[in-house]
Amino acid sequence: MSAIRVEGLRVSLDGTPIVLGVDLDVERGEWVTVIGPNGAGKSTALRAIGGLLPFDGTVELDGSPIDRLHRRERAKTIATVAQSPVVPPGMRVFDYVLLGRTPYVPPLGRESANDLAVVEQVLEELDLTRFAGRRLDTLSGGERQRAFLARALAQGAGILLLDEPTSALDIGHQQEVLELVDRLRAERALTVLATMHDLTTAGEYADRMVLLAGGRVVAAGTARDVLTEENLAKHYRVRVRVIEGEHGPLVVPVRG
Amino acid sequence: MTVRVRPAGLRPAWLVAGVVAVLVALIAGLAFGSVSLPLSGVALELLNLIPGVRVHSGLTEREVAILTELRLPRVVLGLLVGAMLALAGAAYQGVFRNPLADPHLLGVAAGAGLGVTAVISLRAGTTGGDATANLPFGVPVAAFAGALLAVALTWLLGAAGGRDRTPSTLILSGVAVSSFLAAGQTYLMQQHVETLREVYSWLLGRLATAGWHDVLVMLPYAVVTGVIVLSQRRELDVLTVGDEEASALGLHPQRSRYLLIVAASLGTAAAVSVSGLIGFVGIIVPHTMRLLAGPSYRSILPLSVLFGGAFLALADLLARTAGGQAEIPIGVVTAFFGAPFFIVVLRTSRQAAAT
């Protein structure tokens, strides 16, 4: 059974159609990365798949249509790290990560000892324990990104949606975060659906890639299938050289 | 070695401090005034209010009457009104994710004021005498209707310039709605000049005429508001990450928001009905609590209840003692402290937004 099955997904924002019919299947434990030029509809599609935007078509998570899942059930199934998550002023890292346990806290109730234990474990796993009492807004970009991930992991969901998880980071921290996601995916058998801009990096980490342009899937398959000079020239309107690298194609822009 | 971090919440030390603040305000409010009563006597006499307890306080019969019939309802009403205004302010700040939100700046108080003015004006013809003397229990209902109308107008108007309600557009629209409703109120007052004096004295805050009747009018609304708003304290913490992320975490942001707006407006309306327009409590108290006890609504909300009550009871004490023979309207006292405070909040929130 697919972890994510999307069929004929159409999404409009303020009456403007953005996603015009997307089909997508992500197997359990697979990492699929959606690429595409600005305005292609990557983030919009991802938000709809996370149940955060109204859509037409079918989105199934672990075989259940997402619109039939109760919000809390949905939050236990799929966790989203937004492109630029809100950083609540003054909130400590521990409390921020604890927000991830919201779907497990009964209405009018409070977090259980188990919720606190889960948070402590996630902090430990992401090497954030020493920051637990620090304010989130005092952390560096890389540390913050780990805290965002930690909150998503605390949800205990099997599916992780990452909307440009590395866009605010330098290349060292980009690699660190992606390696972390890859390790967590293996350890926790997570399914990962991400959007990314850096094509070479995207190709290195994803099992499969989907190229979105103008709201439609225009190429899909392995990094070698998708990251071709023709595909990128056509949809990004850029001249690139694609060189075979150790972990997949290396995409190098060339001045036109 | 790992240092265990406890989740944010109400620390017992702060709870104790809040209770002490309420007790200090209560005893000071009862002891000082045109006639000063001994503090120990006041404290002992308070014990006598507990059923089954009988101690000798040393106060004369006349002093006991001043204490229980004149000062006690006034101080209790001050505590209740202050608690409601501070709690409502904290709730509005949370649901609008806006540090400047406050029952007055959002126009809610003006809406409630219009509701009360309408009732006083229209009732005058039927009672003949002092229309404010004994407010009917239905007055908070009229105030509530006005308050909800105001907050809805402010919310809609705040979005008129685009989809996003920034803190400033929301407050600007609150100012516009306040002025509009105040104009309606002025019109009503002009049409019913016979009640002008009553409405005016009520507008400036009428804790001065507080009796047990006002406490009874207000109490049920205060309890409902308190229970609803306090029950949403965890939800308010989740809402700090914005609607979309809160929704991804399994929350129903709109449902929580409406519930809190209705509850906070009910509390504001009840406070305005019995005490008139007392500004700035809803902004001073929650902000001070946020600064001192941290940003979690699990501590801000209960502490706003305690310190809000204590703050207003003490402000009322100042209002009736600082001006010599004539009382200073309490709304004047809170504005005197609140306006400079507002500037501080504005500066710190601008700095926070800039980082």
Boltz contact constraints between the chains, C-beta under 6 A:
constraints:
  - contact:
      token1: [A, 52]
      token2: [B, 244]
      max_distance: 6.0
  - contact:
      token1: [A, 52]
      token2: [B, 247]
      max_distance: 6.0
  - contact:
      token1: [A, 52]
      token2: [B, 248]
      max_distance: 6.0
  - contact:
      token1: [A, 71]
      token2: [B, 250]
      max_distance: 6.0
  - contact:
      token1: [A, 72]
      token2: [B, 250]
      max_distance: 6.0
  - contact:
      token1: [A, 75]
      token2: [B, 249]
      max_distance: 6.0
  - contact:
      token1: [A, 75]
      token2: [B, 250]
      max_distance: 6.0
  - contact:
      token1: [A, 80]
      token2: [B, 248]
      max_distance: 6.0
  - contact:
      token1: [A, 86]
      token2: [B, 241]
      max_distance: 6.0
  - contact:
      token1: [A, 86]
      token2: [B, 242]
      max_distance: 6.0
  - contact:
      token1: [A, 88]
      token2: [B, 240]
      max_distance: 6.0
  - contact:
      token1: [A, 88]
      token2: [B, 241]
      max_distance: 6.0
  - contact:
      token1: [A, 89]
      token2: [B, 352]
      max_distance: 6.0
  - contact:
      token1: [A, 90]
      token2: [B, 295]
      max_distance: 6.0
  - contact:
      token1: [A, 91]
      token2: [B, 295]
      max_distance: 6.0
  - contact:
      token1: [A, 94]
      token2: [B, 5]
      max_distance: 6.0
  - contact:
      token1: [A, 95]
      token2: [B, 8]
      max_distance: 6.0
  - contact:
      token1: [A, 98]
      token2: [B, 7]
      max_distance: 6.0
  - contact:
      token1: [A, 99]
      token2: [B, 238]
      max_distance: 6.0
  - contact:
      token1: [A, 102]
      token2: [B, 238]
      max_distance: 6.0
  - contact:
      token1: [A, 102]
      token2: [B, 249]
      max_distance: 6.0
  - contact:
      token1: [A, 102]
      token2: [B, 250]
      max_distance: 6.0
  - contact:
      token1: [A, 103]
      token2: [B, 250]
      max_distance: 6.0
  - contact:
      token1: [A, 108]
      token2: [B, 231]
      max_distance: 6.0
  - contact:
      token1: [A, 129]
      token2: [B, 2]
      max_distance: 6.0
  - contact:
      token1: [A, 132]
      token2: [B, 5]
      max_distance: 6.0
  - contact:
      token1: [A, 133]
      token2: [B, 5]
      max_distance: 6.0
